[in-house]
Amino acid sequence: MNLVPHTHPALNGPAQPVPDIRMFERDFERMLKLMRERNAAGIAGPQVGIPFRFFVSKYPNFEVCVNPAWEPVGNNRTSKPEATLSKPHYNRYVPRFDQIAAVWTDAKGVQCGRELSGMEARVFQHLCSYLDAKPIWKAA
């Protein structure tokens, strides 16, 4: 499994909801392996050419997040530099909410949800941005 270039069609349109987790079980494992090899905070499906709503993240503990969604908790935002494996050597300051309420389905089909803050909240929002076709190089 490899990362696709930032011009790939999977990164330029909204990702589709995952209808059946079993369709992507092998992809989850391959993406977790790639994430560890690249020492990345996470990788979204579109980054490897799979235009569906899921990502893997080392926050918290190599989690598989399927059909994730979030809402801000409060109005506080912080701008910090972010980078992306999809466009090497590119980084920019991106404002993100400091605290979010996140929901997702895990790799076993269990509905999960909790409030995230700090780096966990930033990474969750960053990875969701790929699913919404709004990666950091397109951010306003």
C-alpha positions as CSV (number, residue, x, y, z in Angstrom):
1,M,0.0,0.0,0.0
2,N,1.3,3.4,-0.9
3,L,0.3,7.0,-0.5
4,V,-1.2,8.7,-3.6
5,P,-0.1,12.2,-4.8
6,H,-2.1,15.2,-3.7
7,T,-3.5,15.5,-7.2
8,H,-5.2,12.0,-7.0
9,P,-9.0,12.1,-7.5
10,A,-9.6,10.4,-4.1
11,L,-8.2,13.5,-2.5
12,N,-10.3,15.9,-4.6
13,G,-13.8,14.9,-3.8
14,P,-15.8,14.0,-0.6
15,A,-15.3,10.5,0.6
16,Q,-18.3,8.1,0.6
17,P,-19.7,6.6,3.7
18,V,-18.5,3.1,4.5
19,P,-21.4,0.8,4.0
20,D,-19.8,-2.4,5.4
21,I,-16.7,-2.4,7.6
22,R,-15.8,-5.9,6.4
23,M,-15.0,-4.4,2.9
24,F,-12.0,-2.7,4.3
25,E,-10.6,-4.9,7.1
26,R,-7.4,-5.7,5.1
27,D,-7.0,-2.0,4.2
28,F,-7.2,-1.1,7.9
29,E,-4.3,-3.4,8.7
30,R,-2.2,-2.2,5.7
31,M,-2.8,1.4,6.6
32,L,-1.8,0.9,10.3
33,K,1.4,-0.7,9.0
34,L,2.1,2.2,6.6
35,M,1.3,4.7,9.4
36,R,3.9,3.0,11.7
37,E,6.5,2.8,8.9
38,R,6.0,6.6,8.1
39,N,5.8,7.5,11.8
40,A,2.6,9.4,11.0
41,A,-0.1,10.6,13.3
42,G,-2.7,9.0,11.0
43,I,-3.7,8.2,7.5
44,A,-7.1,8.7,5.8
45,G,-8.5,6.3,3.2
46,P,-8.3,9.0,0.4
47,Q,-4.6,9.3,1.1
48,V,-4.1,5.8,-0.1
49,G,-6.6,6.1,-3.0
50,I,-9.6,4.7,-1.2
51,P,-12.4,7.3,-1.4
52,F,-14.3,6.2,1.7
53,R,-14.9,7.8,5.1
54,F,-12.3,6.1,7.4
55,F,-8.9,6.7,8.8
56,V,-6.4,5.2,11.1
57,S,-4.7,7.2,13.9
58,K,-2.2,6.6,16.6
59,Y,-4.5,8.8,18.8
60,P,-5.6,7.1,20.9
61,N,-3.6,3.9,20.4
62,F,-3.8,3.1,16.7
63,E,-7.6,3.5,16.4
64,V,-9.6,2.7,13.3
65,C,-12.3,5.4,12.8
66,V,-15.0,4.6,10.3
67,N,-17.6,7.2,9.2
68,P,-16.2,9.7,11.7
69,A,-17.9,13.0,12.6
70,W,-17.3,15.8,15.0
71,E,-18.7,19.0,16.4
72,P,-16.8,21.8,18.2
73,V,-17.1,22.1,22.0
74,G,-16.9,25.8,22.6
75,N,-15.4,28.4,20.3
76,N,-11.7,28.3,21.1
77,R,-9.4,27.7,18.2
78,T,-5.7,27.5,18.0
79,S,-3.5,27.8,14.8
80,K,-0.6,25.5,14.7
81,P,1.7,24.2,11.9
82,E,0.5,21.0,10.2
83,A,2.1,18.9,7.6
84,T,0.8,16.1,5.3
85,L,2.3,12.9,3.9
86,S,0.2,13.6,0.7
87,K,2.2,16.7,-0.2
88,P,5.8,16.2,1.0
89,H,7.6,19.3,2.3
90,Y,4.4,21.3,2.6
91,N,3.1,22.7,5.8
92,R,1.0,25.6,7.0
93,Y,-0.6,27.0,10.1
94,V,-4.2,25.7,10.4
95,P,-6.7,26.9,12.9
96,R,-8.5,24.0,14.7
97,F,-11.0,23.8,17.5
98,D,-9.3,23.1,20.8
99,Q,-12.0,20.7,21.9
100,I,-14.4,18.5,19.9
101,A,-17.1,15.9,20.5
102,A,-16.2,13.1,18.1
103,V,-18.1,10.0,17.1
104,W,-17.1,7.0,14.9
105,T,-17.4,3.3,14.4
106,D,-14.4,1.2,15.3
107,A,-13.0,-1.7,13.3
108,K,-15.2,-4.2,15.1
109,G,-18.4,-2.2,14.3
110,V,-18.8,-0.7,17.8
111,Q,-20.1,2.9,18.0
112,C,-17.7,5.1,19.8
113,G,-17.8,8.7,20.9
114,R,-16.0,11.0,23.3
115,E,-14.7,14.5,23.8
116,L,-11.2,15.1,22.4
117,S,-8.8,17.9,23.2
118,G,-5.3,18.9,22.4
119,M,-3.4,16.8,19.9
120,E,-6.1,14.2,19.7
121,A,-8.7,16.8,18.6
122,R,-6.3,18.4,16.1
123,V,-5.4,15.0,14.5
124,F,-9.1,13.9,14.4
125,Q,-10.0,17.2,12.6
126,H,-7.0,17.0,10.3
127,L,-7.8,13.5,9.2
128,C,-11.5,14.3,8.7
129,S,-10.5,17.2,6.5
130,Y,-9.3,14.6,3.9
131,L,-12.7,12.9,4.1
132,D,-14.4,16.2,3.3
133,A,-12.0,17.0,0.4
134,K,-10.5,19.9,2.4
135,P,-6.9,18.9,3.1
136,I,-4.5,21.5,4.4
137,W,-3.2,22.6,1.0
138,K,-6.8,23.6,0.2
139,A,-7.6,25.3,3.5
140,A,-8.6,28.9,3.4
